[in-house]
Amino acid sequence: MTTHTLPRIAIIGGGPGGLILLLTLHRRGIPAILYERETSADSRAHLGGMLDLGYDSGQRALRENGLQEIFSLNSRPEADTFRACDQAGNILASKGADPNENPLDVRPEIDRSVLRNIMLDAVPTDAIQWGHALTSVRSLENGQRELTFANGHIAVVDILVGADGANSRVRPLVSPAVPLYHGITGAEVSISPELTKRPELEDAVELLGDGSLYALGKNQMITSQLNGDGRIRTYLMFRRPADWVLPSDPAEARKILLEEYGSWSPTMRKLIEFCDDDAIYQRSMYHLPTDHKWSHVPGATLVGDAAHLMSPFAGAGVNLAMLDGLELGLVLTDAITSGKSAEKREAAIAAWEEERMKEANRVAVIAKANLEASISSDASVTGIEALSKYLEKAELRRKT
């Protein structure tokens, strides 16, 4: 097989799913170009908290691409712990580090930025085109597509993969589905590592512990996590209409959030009071239909949130995305290296899409149910029940 017979593959989006797909192809000798709208690897590096990777999903994607050792060196299995409490700070449930736990059931935590750098270091620098925001796609003859980017660059490709998240520009090529609002919005805030050492925060740091904190109130929730660099990252969630907007001024935003959580324990309100002014971001929750699927469109497909956007309440988003990238990469590699015709290659992709969406939709149903249970009028009961069911299902924790 000579290089000119290889299909031109474009991946739109440099999140975990897109990077794993690029890595899987690269390690198996299949060239591809990933286009990322951010200007560099350092863009928004401060955003995103910890990710817990399942043994048969996110970890598998790394393992089959030779990155298990470096992942083990940079991840924190000891952070696979949590405490759940009510808005007064009373502990309702907890999971501590268990030396007797089956290693396959442990979901080591790793900071999103660290995971991203591990994957970036494993692919050729010229395989990623930074500062390329896709603006349009035009169909050409022979199933090819012309991609136009905001910076004026134009590329012609044979296979287009949308790994471009919730508001995918590729999704409309294969599906009319659009994200649906969960009815829940809120904010991401964080406290710098230096500030966490202040005496006034000692009680909040102690309540959080080494892993994650889930605090359940009446139609409100706080989740907080200790990142690998010592930063405390907190997500505030509550029910509001889709047009609700958090003020852009940090002082006003902090005031609004403190009013929202006015009846909560002073210890947990400190997670808002002491947050960094430049680290307050509105976070609204959207999802795709839990029965989302599409009839295969030759030369185009989706991975990650572009295909199956869901809430984080099944701990599945990054794991599904990484497994998408791995499995699609293996399907493409097999089709290309075995010399399959374009028709047979597309049939293999179609079969993969059907199986992946079946699994993703199964998890999406769980994520939606968990969210509704956790942000409800009786969340201290229903949320704990949902969390307990999840912890009892070892297979789910490994696969998602």
C-alpha positions, -999 to 999 in steps of 0.1 A, spaced: 0 0 0 14 34 -9 7 67 9 -13 82 -19 -40 56 -15 -47 66 20 -79 86 26 -75 121 39 -88 122 75 -98 154 93 -107 155 130 -124 186 142 -118 193 179 -89 186 202 -107 173 233 -100 138 247 -121 120 220 -104 138 191 -69 134 206 -73 97 213 -86 91 177 -56 110 163 -32 90 186 -48 57 177 -44 63 140 -9 77 143 4 48 163 -9 24 136 6 43 107 -25 61 95 -21 99 89 -47 123 100 -49 161 108 -67 174 138 -81 210 136 -85 228 169 -101 263 172 -80 272 203 -48 291 194 -24 268 213 -21 240 238 -20 266 266 -53 281 257 -78 276 285 -54 253 303 -67 265 336 -102 252 329 -116 218 337 -113 198 368 -104 162 376 -114 133 354 -119 98 367 -111 71 341 -127 37 340 -105 6 335 -124 -6 304 -130 29 289 -107 59 294 -79 38 308 -83 12 280 -79 40 254 -46 50 270 -34 15 276 -39 4 240 -19 34 229 11 28 251 3 55 277 -6 33 307 27 39 325 27 77 322 -10 78 332 -2 58 363 26 82 372 4 112 368 -30 100 381 -42 98 417 -60 65 426 -62 78 462 -85 106 450 -112 81 440 -130 90 472 -160 111 480 -182 125 507 -219 134 503 -236 157 527 -267 179 531 -266 217 529 -258 219 566 -227 198 561 -239 166 577 -223 136 561 -248 113 545 -225 89 527 -189 85 519 -164 63 501 -128 62 514 -97 46 499 -100 8 502 -67 -11 500 -87 -43 493 -107 -29 464 -103 -46 431 -78 -25 412 -101 -28 381 -128 -10 400 -106 20 410 -111 51 389 -79 71 393 -84 109 390 -63 130 367 -64 167 361 -79 175 326 -49 196 317 -24 169 326 -43 143 306 -44 166 276 -6 172 278 1 135 280 -19 129 247 -4 160 230 31 148 238 23 114 221 14 127 187 34 146 161 32 184 165 24 189 128 -6 166 131 -25 194 150 -35 226 134 -41 252 161 -63 283 156 -85 266 130 -122 272 137 -144 253 112 -169 277 96 -184 256 67 -184 223 50 -191 219 13 -198 185 -4 -177 178 -35 -177 150 -60 -167 114 -51 -178 119 -15 -151 144 -7 -158 175 14 -142 210 14 -136 224 49 -133 262 53 -119 277 85 -122 311 100 -85 319 93 -91 313 56 -75 278 54 -93 254 31 -89 216 32 -104 188 11 -109 155 30 -123 120 24 -133 113 61 -146 140 85 -149 133 122 -167 157 144 -151 157 179 -161 193 184 -184 191 214 -218 202 224 -222 228 197 -207 207 170 -203 222 135 -201 187 120 -232 172 137 -257 188 113 -241 168 84 -254 136 100 -282 145 124 -308 173 130 -305 168 168 -297 199 189 -288 202 226 -317 204 250 -316 224 282 -318 204 314 -334 233 333 -302 235 354 -276 262 354 -250 275 378 -213 283 379 -178 269 381 -156 286 406 -122 278 421 -98 287 448 -61 289 441 -37 265 458 -21 293 478 -55 305 492 -65 270 503 -38 272 530 -55 302 548 -67 294 583 -102 306 574 -106 278 549 -94 250 571 -129 237 578 -139 237 541 -107 219 531 -113 193 558 -149 187 547 -137 182 511 -110 157 519 -87 142 493 -113 136 466 -148 149 458 -176 165 478 -213 162 468 -235 185 488 -273 181 482 -299 208 489 -334 215 478 -332 219 440 -296 230 446 -263 212 446 -226 219 452 -199 195 439 -163 203 448 -130 185 441 -94 188 451 -73 190 419 -38 176 417 -22 210 419 -40 218 451 -67 240 436 -102 235 449 -127 236 420 -164 239 427 -195 235 406 -227 252 418 -260 239 402 -295 251 406 -328 253 386 -333 284 365 -348 293 330 -325 290 300 -322 328 297 -308 332 332 -274 350 331 -247 352 357 -232 387 359 -198 391 343 -186 413 371 -169 390 397 -182 409 427 -218 409 414 -215 372 404 -202 363 438 -231 382 455 -257 365 433 -242 330 441 -240 337 478 -276 348 478 -286 316 460 -269 295 487 -278 319 516 -293 291 537 -263 268 533 -236 260 559 -210 288 564 -184 262 557 -197 255 522 -204 291 514 -167 298 518 -161 279 486 -179 309 470 -167 337 492 -130 329 486 -131 320 449 -107 337 425 -122 367 407 -108 355 374 -122 320 378 -160 324 378 -178 309 348 -214 302 341 -221 266 335 -255 256 320 -264 219 314 -275 206 281 -280 171 266 -288 154 234 -319 132 233 -313 99 251 -324 80 220 -301 100 196 -290 81 165 -287 87 128 -285 69 95 -249 67 85 -237 95 62 -207 83 41 -175 101 49 -187 117 81 -192 106 118 -191 119 153 -174 111 186 -178 123 222 -202 151 231 -208 158 194 -225 124 193 -239 119 228 -239 150 250 -251 143 285 -248 156 320 -218 146 341 -241 127 365 -229 93 353 -192 102 353 -192 90 317 -185 119 293 -147 117 290 -147 79 292 -172 75 264 -154 101 243 -120 83 247 -135 49 240 -152 64 209 -118 77 197 -101 44 203 -127 22 187 -132 44 156 -95 46 152 -93 8 152 -122 5 127 -105 29 103 -71 13 107 -85 -21 99 -104 -9 69 -75 10 55 -47 -14 62 -67 -44 49 -75 -25 16 -112 -25 20 -132 -6 -5 -147 27 4 -182 11 6 -170 -16 30 -151 10 51 -183 30 54 -203 -1 63 -178 -8 91 -182 28 104 -219 25 103 -219 -7 123 -196 9 149 -219 40 151 -249 18 158 -232 -1 186 -216 30 202 -248 50 202 -267 21 217 -242 20 246 -240 58 249 -278 61 251 -280 35 278 -256 56 299 -274 89 289 -306 75 305 -287 69 337 -271 103 337 -304 120 332 -321 100 360 -291 107 384 -293 144 376 -330 146 383 -325 127 416 -296 148 427 -311 182 421 -346 178 434 -368 189 463 -358 157 482 -322 153 470 -308 142 503 -328 110 499 -331 105 461 -296 117 453 -280 94 478 -300 65 465 -288 72 429 -252 75 441 -255 42 460 -268 24 429 -240 37 408 -213 25 433 -229 -9 435 -225 -15 397 -188 -23 393 -193 -30 356 -207 5 350 -178 21 368 -153 2 347 -170 9 313 -180 45 317 
